[in-house]
Amino acid sequence: RRVFLPMCGFTESLNVSVAAALVLQRLLDRRDASGAPFGALPAAEAAALRARWYADLARSEEQLQLFLELATRGGAEPYLDTRRPEAFREEQRAGGKRTAARRRAFEGEAGGEQGP
């Protein structure tokens, strides 16, 4: 099939990423106009896909059992807060402060303050 992208003005060509974006937008507009549901899978197909995906994620037999149990319950609950736990963030902040202190100490040992 051929695709025609109308261009106005002095434009002679489009780069590949712009052309791809325009084609995708045109296809999405057509899909929206058709009334087809976006990303809707039948429940049985979604459950089978989730179970297969969870099984592929498992690295051990123990994880496999846990993941398959999650799949039968309809999947894991989404995180309300995707940030790392506060204890981890505090540890990282402290590590950054230690690294900065070591860097300052090293720069002091390597020749002291450097002038302009």
Beta strands, then each sheet from edge to edge (+ up, - down):
end
